[in-house]
Amino acid sequence: MAHFLFGLVRGIIRFTPYPLFRAEAWCAVWALFLASGRLRRNALESLGIAFGDTLPLKAKKAITRRAFFNLTLGLADLIFYIARPGRAYDAFVLEGAEHLKEARDAGKGAVVAVAHFGPFVAMLFKFLHEGYKVRVVMRTPRNKALADEILVRAKQLFVPQPIYSTPRRACIVACSDTLRDNEVLVMPVDQNYGGPGRVFVDFFGRKAATAAGPAAYAFKTGACLLTAFAYPLNDGRWKVTIEPVAIDRSAPEKDSVHIATQEVTSRVEAAARAFPEQWAWMHRRWKAVPRPGEL
């Protein structure tokens, strides 16, 4: 049934003009927004932590609404891009693509740290079009059986392949295999992280629990560590800016990983400050507090 519905949706989208698809998605997102009271409250709380009284409540509410729409419409675009991947190629421009090429030429793969900023998953279709094999670390879905049914078919499609974060051992093996095969490993770094290997770094002036995985994998394997953020352009397209992050492998691993993770997080903050309507404020980024000895 999942295969059938997935194929039916793809078939319909193939004959649906993008403006019509976008308009239909917009209506659905409005309904979701009106029903998302808890997420709206979370966003206002996060904006209060980040900007304090420097932003009036009216501005915070406007950012909350626009951020919700940008995030959900970006995820809706994934459905369109799966059915019509050529559209994704035209929607994005790469800046810093040479860093991906240098990583591939070095033969040890690339770890790309991303944030829930702009069309952060849809932009990966551009990587695929450029000839890179891409795997994305994601939370294990609640309905894993249904997701697996769809992804079995998706493996035959032009889409980034997922690595589930649990079971943890399987995730570690899959991430290591991805880099060993000289592929691109994409890892989100901007959500509260309560698992092992977290570090607390500064984010908008407050300590935030952050996954150290991207820097740790780069340190251990010799892979390049990059960041990638999609910024809106005036013509409706997106500029994906790819930049390297220095890894000091002569320093102790713990120190080097912490410094690199702070650098990645500082870049997320800079992006969120420049385009606050593009970052997912609905997530409670500062939820965790350090345990004794974590700082």
N, C-alpha and C positions, 0 to 999 in steps of 0.2 A: 504493500500500500504506500509506504514511504517513497519507494522508487517511482511508483506511478504518479503520485502527486508532485514529486520533484520534477519529473519529466513533463508533466502537464503545465506546470508553472513556467518552465523553461520554454516550452513550445509557444505559450501565449506571449511571453515577453519578446520572443524573436520577431513578432509582428506588431509590437507595441512601440510607437514613437516615444523617445525618451521624455519629451515634455509631458506627454500624457501619463507615463509611468510616474514621473515625479509629482504630478498633480494628485494622482491617486494616493501615492505614499504620503504626501503632505496632509491629506485629510485623515489618514490613519494615524499619523503622528500627533495631530491635534487631539484626537480622542485619547491617545496614550498619555499625552501631557496633562490633560484635564484630570486623568485618573491617577496621576503620579504624585500625590501629595507628599508622601514621605521623601521621595527623591528631590522634590522642590525644596523641602525643608533642609535636607542635607546640603544642597547646593548653597543655600543662603548662609548656612552655618560655615561652610568652607570658605565662601567669599568673605565672611566676617573675619575669619582667622587670617586670611591672606592679606586683606586690604584694610581691615578695621573700619574706622570712621572716615577714611579718605574717599570712600564711595558711598553715596547716599543710597538708601534702601530702594528707591525707584530704579537706580542704575543696576543694583544687584539683582533685582527681579528681572530686568531686561536681559542681563547676561545669562541668568538661569534659563530663561525661555529659549534664547538663541542657542545656548550650549546644548540643551536637550534636543532641539530640532536638528542641529548640525550633527550630533552624534548618531541619532536614530536614522536620519536620512542617509548618512554615510553608510550605515550598516544595510539599509534598504538597497543602496546602490550595488552592494555585493551581489544581490540576486540578479540584478540587471547585467552586471559584468560577467557573471558566470554564463549567462545565456548569450551574451554578445561581448566577448572579451576585447574585441577591437575598439570598442568605445572607451575602455579604460586606457588603452595605449594613447589615444588622442587627448585624454583628459589630464595627463600628467607630463610635466617636464622635469628631467633629472638635472640637478646641479651638484656636481661632485661625483659623477658616475665613475670618474677615474679611480676613486678609492675602492670601489667594488672590483674594478678590473685588477688593480694592484693586489688586492686580497686573493683573487682567483689565481693570478700569476704566481703568487707566493706558495700556493698549494696547500694552505692550512685552513681554508675557509674563512668566513667572516661572521662575527656576532654583531647583529644590528639591534641596538636598543631603541625601542619606540615608546611612545606614550599614547594615551587615549586622546589624541589631538588631531582634529581634522579627520579626513578619511584614512585613518592610520592602517586599516587592513586593505582597503581598495587600492591604495598606492602600490601595494606589493604586486599587483597585476602588471605594473610597469616593469618591475624587476624581472618577472617571468618573460615578458616580451623582449627584454634585453638578453635573454638566454641563460638566466641564473635559475638554479633549482632552489626553491625556498621552502623552508619548514618553519612553522610558527608555534611557539609554546602557548598553550591556552588552558584555561581551567577545564577540568573534566565536566562536561555538561551533565545536568541533573538527569536528563533522559538519555543516558549514554547509548542504550540499545537503539533508539531512534536515530541518534546522531551517527552511530556506526553504520546503520543501514544506508543513510544518505551518503556518507563519506566513502563507502565502498564504491559507490558509483562515481563520486567526485574524483576519486583517484584516476579515473580515466578522462577527467576534464582538465581544462587549463586553469587550475586553481592552486594557491599555496596549500601545502599539506600540513595538517595539525600534528602537534605532539602534546598529548594530555599531560597535565602537571602531576597527576596521580594515576597509578602508583609511582611514588617518587623514584624508586630504583629504575623502573622502566623509562621514566622521563630522562634520567641522567644518561642511561645507555643510548637512548635515541638522540639526545643532544650531542653526545660525544661522537656517535656514528655520523651525524650530519656534518660536523667539522672535519672528521677524518676523510669523508668523501668529498671534501672541498666544496661544500655547499653553503648556503646562506641560512644562518640560524637567527630567527627574529624573536626577541624577547621583550615583552612590555615591562617597564620599570617604574611606573608612576602610581601604583596602587599600594595601599597598606599591605604589608607582608608579615605574616606571623609565623612562617616556617623557619626551619634551620637555615643558617647561612645568611641571615639578615643583618643589615647594619643600619645604624641611625645616622642620617645625614641631614643637613640643613635644607629646608624647603619653605620658602617664604618666611624665614626667620624662626622657624620652629622645627624641632627634631621630628623626622618622619621615618618609620620603619620601612626599609627599602631592600628589595631582593638584590643580593650581590652577585647573582648568577652570571650576568653578562660579563662583568669584569673578571670573575673567577675562572670562567671557561676560557676567556682570552689569555689570562695569565698562565693557566696550566697547559693549554694546547699550542700556544704560539699564534693563534688566530688573531686577525685584526679586529679591533673593537671600533664600531662605528655608531653614530646616531643618525636617525632619519626622521625628519618632520615635514609634513605637507602644508605649505602656506598658500592661502588663496591669492590668485592673481586677478587683475581687473577684468580680464576677458572671460572669466568663468572657469578657467583651468586652475591647476594646482602646481606649485613648484616644490618638488621634493628635494630638500637640502640634505646632502649626505656629508658628514664630517667625521674625521678620525678622532679617537680618544687615545691619548698617550698611555701606555702601560709600562711602568718601570719594573722590568723583570730582574733587575739587580737588587731591588729592595725586598724586604720580607714580604711574603704574599699578603699577609693581613693588612699591612700598611698600604701596599700598592693597590689592592682591591678597594680599600676604603676611599683612597684618593680618587681613583677612577670613577667609583660609584657617585661620589660627590660631584665630580665634573659632569657626569651624565645628568644627574638630578638638577644641577644648576642650569643646564641647557633646557630641560623641561620647564623650569621656572621662567626662564627668559622667553620661551615661546608662549607660555600661558599669560605672561604680563603683556606681551606685544599683541596677542590675539586672544583675550580672555574668553570670547564667545566660542572658541574652538576647542577648549579643554573641558573634560568631563568633571565638572565641579560636584556632580551628584554623588561621587564616591567620597567616603569619609577617610580622607588621606591620612589624617593625624590620629586615627583611632587608637593605635597601639602606644603604650608607654614603655620605656626601657626597663628591663629587669636589672637587678644589681650586676654591675660589671659589664653591661652592654655598651656603655659610652666610653 
